[in-house]
Every structure is written in C-alpha cells, then in structure tokens.
C-alpha cells in the first residue's frame, strides 16, 4: 500500500519517465524511527530540463519536504534541492549538451516526514542553487513558527521580562529598555546554545535519540515556567537558558539529520536553515515582547499573566512530557 501510494505521487517529465523498482522494498531503522525504502530507477530522454512533480504527503502533512539529489555521474558532489509538495512541479535546468541518457536512481523513504526522490544523471545549472538555499531558509522559519514547544519555551522566558522581582513582589519596569536589553542577552544565550548543537547534530558529530531529546525539551519548559513562580534556577537564568538551548538545538536538527547531504551542500543548508530559525524566533520575540510591554502596568499582570500563564505552560509541558515518554497522544498538537 505504501509503495503504491508513493509511486502514484511522484512523476518525472509529466509522466513520460516510467519509474521502476531496482530492488525489493526494504525497512530501514534509523535514530528517529523506521522507514520504508523504495529504490527506484527512471530512464528519461535527454533534454534541457528535468521536471519533477512531487506530491508525497501533500494532503496529510503540510510540513513534509522531499529531497531531490542530482548526480553528475562523474564523481563530483551531487546537488540537492528540497521539494515542497504544495508548490507544484519543479523544473531543474540541465546542461544543453547532455550526454546519452543514463538512468537515474535514488531512494524514496516513507515516514517521519522526510523523503529522497530519484536523481538525474546530469549537473544542474548554477542558477538553481540560490532557490534551494532560499527554501532551507523558509523551512527554518516555518519550523520555529510551528514548533509549539519552542514557542512556549520562549514565552516562558518573556513573561517576567517586563517585571522586576522585588522583596515586596513583582513590579513593572519603568522604561522599555529595561526589559528589552536583558531579554536580548537571554535570547542570545538560547540562540548560541541551539546553534551549537544544531551544527553538531546536523554534522552527526553528536547524536542523541529523539526519545531522549523530546521529553527533555518538555522539561526545559517546565523548569522555565516554574522559575517564574519560584526562583528554582537560583538567579542563573541565562546560564540555564544556554543549557536549555543546547537541548532545543537537537530538536531543530531533526529536520536536517536524515538528509545525508555532502559536506559542501550541508554547510549551506545548515546556515540557511539556522538563519531561518533565528528569523522566525525574532518575529516571535518581537511580537510577544511588544504585547507584554503594553500590559506590564496592568494590576493583574503578576497574578493572571505571569503566574497564570506560567502555571498553564507547566501543565501543557507536563502533558507533553508524558506523551513523549510513554508514546501517547493526549493533546492535539
């Protein structure tokens, strides 16, 4: 069933290139789950462009991306292009003077929202590379904006930013700069932390199972939220934010981990993806901090926004922790 589903949603040259399996389907267990691997071969007529119509998971997973691997066939590093099922057919420019057709081969993997499509045996035009880099940037922005756990963690950091903890209780800051600049330092520590582990995990220098990282991310939210209620972090909030950022970086790396990019392509993809994450994070922090600054003078802010919001975040993160440890589905996100 999965084989028929996948082959029915991948067409080359408007269906003129017939896809055939070169080996029986295989099951491949990886760090983030189990994949069905389909090894495909397509013999296409030589031409000036390769059109790929990729629709896998379009109707069930809007975050899914495929990966097109274009191999020159001369020992040089292949070029890689992310495929967005919602974007329609993609045309990849090929050299005008093509060599006799050589059948393309590749892998299509079903599961965990990631797949690799068959490649072509000719090199792409250099102008296609910026589009691929731009797509990785957009994927980075998209990933942080739909990463509800990462957003909730950032909100927990922001809730007390517009207040000062005094012996008599929480008091609002007098000027916006008193909230913004300390928050810049805190978010910078988080950014530094997740950038380090995103690079280490993406380059496969350090590998930790998602079964450990995902519950740990939920725990970072709980600790950040509880610290808003009681100072359990002992005033070392920035240090802990850096450590928490290291954990979140492994979560970000899950998007790039299975792409198996060559070093040159991976460095570009990693940079663009990380810049996209930072761009999305900046949007979230700017909007949330603007709202909180506007509310800081409200008498109900400490009790309703800070304590109530932190308590709600603790409850949600605790449910996420149980879900991720016991592989349950208690919440709809």
Steps between C-alpha positions, in 0.01 A plus 500: 500500500780743586683413178191572290436822692856628446529403133164659425626835628833528322523576127795600282457692174120506535486124531710424189774340713377171641621424851596145588640343815854368473481304826219374723375747761704493819446617858769728642511573873654840577544714808169683452283207393448225244495575127377312196765534230406482132795486259386637164640533150371724219624504140428844350568652162782760502378857515574846633297467819376244749143550622411340832139487618524396867176466698592263784305571824361825354150431631604385849820684600557863389845501664630207291791559262666268253860520387605484135857375454649586158815300427742599223625143471865614480597463866419862590283584799128478419272802523195490723165676472217491757159418354185656642193288409274807519711702254417296190745358240863613521716546191876451538717638220748254351799559268403565138751246371380196684679169477307189393227426753609314806218369720466684827479324830417609852304428812152592615446461873158494661471608862587781742421760238814469290577340164757496224392497137682348204788701363606580144827417333588851395621809683257782574548855387677713764206740518286239675706500822368827648144369474597194702673715764195725516280196559713385795469853647120485464497153656692639799245779547215255453648251747525750787155648429331156522727380784250551782740371764775742393250789492366413845855494638570846356174632648598366843827694472314816395223506763715642785712720270278807548505470881756528777495256790507709820474395869146644498409307183512551122517860376475617134811645336496876448637515145485254214882488481510343846313201359637483146874499562503229771270294275742543209772347717278208605382422145859527376603228745216280377599568138866421567407175671267364233731613217786294647304178532316554171839499327638207704190285450458598136861405426446175695782582742258456791188285472231464766173315447183710470355274769740677738497849347123547462418431868802712599359795301175466694700505825674825399157662461393375843816635666474839327131530596551388861787750537247775424301382804789413730870582429612138466781591260671706768538821301711325233227523239731588209733210572209258509355658186824418319482140624134477399597638158742211457209259551267685262771499232480122477128539436564747216758264351240227445392680182848478345632179658368255243585696185847345467635811328861515381717738708487798261123479449439432866693807616283722280177328601594516869582871481180586314283287727653650814453853365137413433458375858651823632276708274188320622619526859550875461143536374362311800709689758425842350124450485471337843722756672304788345174358640649434843647851520157643427349289781772545762322780687179298544440408864403149402820431305697328782213275608318430171758536222819395679379246756197383303694474173792321666266253672324427171837452324609259774184293456533485120871412515430230760246341262755521217756330724260212574410472130863485393616258766212253463428560129145620561283765330326709767503838328415586141836672435 
